[in-house]
Amino acid sequence: MELDLRSFTVGPFRENTYVVRERGSQAALLIDPGAEPDVLIRGVDAIGARIDAILITHTHPDHIGAVAALAAHTGAPVYCPALERHILADVDAIYGPVGMGGFPSYEADELLAGGEHLELAGLQIDVHHTPGHSQGHLTFALPEAQTLIVGDVLFRGSVGRVDIPGGDWDTLLASITDLLERYPDEFRVVPGHGALTTLGDERATNPFLAELAAR
């Protein structure tokens, strides 16, 4: 399967929001609408995608700032990590005290814990619980397209931060190890920040994974 993968880099943290669909299909997924809802709405409308579902990898503010606006615009259900539902549902209570609130909350339509298999927008999706950057973080695997949508678990040449509430280095390494063991090196890695990469490239060159290679 060939994916049509469009990215919109938004907000002060330069977060990647993605529209994902099978090439030639109108039905699409929207991944982590993080900020600048007007930009995302224009982008979605311009490419003619029909958003069938909004998937959230985790609920850090740079990944959910435009969820409510895009849900209202598209009418699509929002799939959220079950462990982080309360954050999306009351953004200001969680992030207001640290000056990172100020955008609408949203009560998730569907909750995911990891282990689910979804069929959305004509795409087969395996959901993995990949904590370490955040407690409920999810990775969405599209095996037919050899693609992993990893949020902030793994980046080109780097990995997700663990110096924030819910972060833990050993847990993050275990999550990355699980992905490396489940999927071949040629699988594309679609991250929440920065450029696309592959599992193989990260296994070979990512300095933060040296600890895994030494085990």
C-alpha positions in Angstrom: 0.0 0.0 0.0 1.2 3.5 -0.9 0.4 6.2 1.6 -0.3 9.9 0.9 1.3 11.5 3.9 1.0 15.3 4.3 2.6 17.2 7.2 1.9 20.6 8.6 4.4 21.9 11.1 2.7 24.2 13.5 3.1 26.1 16.8 6.1 27.4 18.7 7.3 23.8 19.3 7.3 23.0 15.5 5.0 20.0 16.0 4.2 17.9 13.0 0.5 17.3 12.4 -0.2 14.7 9.7 -3.0 13.9 7.3 -2.6 10.2 6.3 -4.5 8.3 3.6 -4.1 5.7 1.0 -3.0 7.3 -2.2 -6.0 8.1 -4.3 -8.5 7.9 -1.4 -10.5 10.7 0.0 -10.8 9.1 3.4 -8.0 10.2 5.8 -6.7 10.3 9.3 -5.6 13.4 11.1 -2.8 12.8 13.6 -2.0 15.1 16.5 -3.6 18.4 15.5 -1.4 20.5 17.8 -1.7 24.2 17.1 -2.8 26.9 14.6 -6.2 25.4 13.9 -6.9 27.9 11.0 -3.7 26.7 9.3 -4.8 23.0 9.7 -8.3 23.6 8.6 -7.1 25.4 5.4 -4.7 22.6 4.8 -7.2 19.8 5.2 -9.7 21.6 3.0 -7.1 22.4 0.3 -6.0 18.8 -0.2 -9.6 17.6 -0.3 -9.3 15.0 2.4 -12.3 13.7 4.3 -11.2 13.2 7.9 -12.7 10.0 9.2 -10.9 10.0 12.6 -8.5 12.1 14.6 -5.8 10.1 16.4 -3.8 11.4 19.3 -0.4 9.9 20.3 -0.3 11.8 23.6 -1.7 14.8 25.2 1.2 17.2 25.7 -0.1 20.7 24.8 1.9 21.0 21.5 0.0 17.9 20.2 -3.6 18.7 21.2 -4.0 22.5 20.9 -6.2 22.3 17.8 -8.1 19.0 18.6 -11.4 20.7 19.6 -11.4 23.0 16.5 -10.6 20.2 14.1 -13.1 17.9 15.6 -15.8 20.5 15.2 -14.7 21.3 11.6 -14.5 17.7 10.4 -17.1 16.0 12.6 -14.5 13.2 13.1 -14.3 11.2 16.3 -11.2 11.7 18.5 -9.2 8.7 19.6 -7.2 9.4 22.7 -4.9 7.5 25.1 -7.1 6.2 27.9 -4.5 7.1 30.5 -4.5 10.7 29.3 -8.2 11.3 28.7 -8.5 13.5 31.7 -5.8 15.9 30.3 -7.7 16.5 27.0 -10.9 16.8 28.9 -9.6 19.6 31.2 -6.7 21.3 29.5 -6.5 24.4 31.7 -6.6 22.4 35.0 -3.5 20.5 33.9 -1.5 23.1 31.9 -2.9 26.4 33.0 -0.7 26.5 36.2 2.4 26.3 34.0 1.2 28.8 31.4 0.5 26.3 28.7 -3.3 26.2 28.7 -5.7 28.6 27.0 -7.1 26.3 24.3 -10.3 24.3 24.3 -10.7 21.0 26.1 -12.3 18.0 24.4 -14.0 14.9 25.7 -12.5 12.1 23.7 -14.9 10.0 21.7 -12.9 6.8 21.8 -10.2 5.6 24.3 -7.3 3.4 23.5 -5.0 1.5 25.8 -2.8 -0.3 23.3 -3.3 -3.7 21.8 -6.3 -2.6 19.7 -6.6 -3.2 16.0 -8.4 -0.5 14.2 -9.8 -0.1 10.6 -10.2 3.6 9.9 -10.3 5.5 6.6 -9.6 2.2 4.9 -6.3 1.7 6.8 -5.4 -1.2 9.1 -3.9 0.2 12.3 -2.3 -1.6 15.2 -2.1 0.4 18.4 0.9 0.0 20.7 1.2 1.5 24.2 4.7 3.1 24.1 5.1 5.1 27.4 8.3 6.8 28.6 7.8 10.3 27.1 4.3 10.4 28.6 2.4 7.8 30.6 -0.2 6.9 28.1 1.7 7.5 24.8 0.6 5.5 21.8 2.2 4.5 18.6 0.1 3.8 15.5 1.5 1.1 13.2 0.3 0.7 9.6 1.9 -2.6 8.7 0.6 -2.6 5.1 2.3 0.7 4.5 5.4 -0.2 6.5 4.9 2.9 8.6 5.0 3.8 12.3 3.4 7.0 13.6 5.5 7.4 16.8 4.6 10.8 18.2 7.5 11.8 20.5 8.9 8.3 21.2 11.6 8.4 18.5 13.1 11.0 16.3 15.8 11.2 13.6 18.9 11.1 15.7 17.1 11.6 19.0 14.4 10.3 21.3 11.6 11.8 23.4 12.3 13.9 26.5 11.9 12.1 29.8 12.6 15.2 32.1 8.9 16.0 32.3 6.0 14.6 34.3 5.3 11.0 33.1 8.7 10.7 31.6 11.0 7.8 32.4 14.2 6.8 30.6 14.1 3.0 31.2 10.4 2.9 30.2 11.1 4.9 27.0 13.9 2.5 26.1 11.6 -0.5 26.7 9.0 1.1 24.3 11.6 1.7 21.6 13.0 -1.8 22.1 9.5 -3.2 21.6 9.1 -1.4 18.3 12.6 -2.4 17.1 11.8 -6.1 17.9 8.3 -6.0 16.3 9.1 -4.3 13.0 11.7 -4.6 10.3 14.4 -2.0 9.7 12.7 -0.7 6.5 9.7 0.6 8.4 9.3 4.3 8.1 9.2 6.3 11.3 6.8 9.3 11.3 7.7 11.5 14.3 6.0 14.3 16.1 8.9 16.7 15.4 11.6 16.8 12.8 12.1 14.7 9.7 11.0 11.2 8.7 13.4 8.4 9.2 13.5 4.6 9.4 13.9 2.1 12.2 17.1 0.8 10.5 18.6 4.2 10.3 17.9 4.9 13.9 19.2 1.5 15.0 22.4 2.1 13.2 23.1 5.8 13.9 20.9 7.2 16.7 23.3 8.0 19.6 20.6 7.7 22.2 20.1 4.0 21.2 23.7 3.1 22.0 22.5 1.8 25.4 20.2 -0.7 23.6 23.0 -1.9 21.3 25.2 -2.5 24.4 22.7 -4.7 26.1 
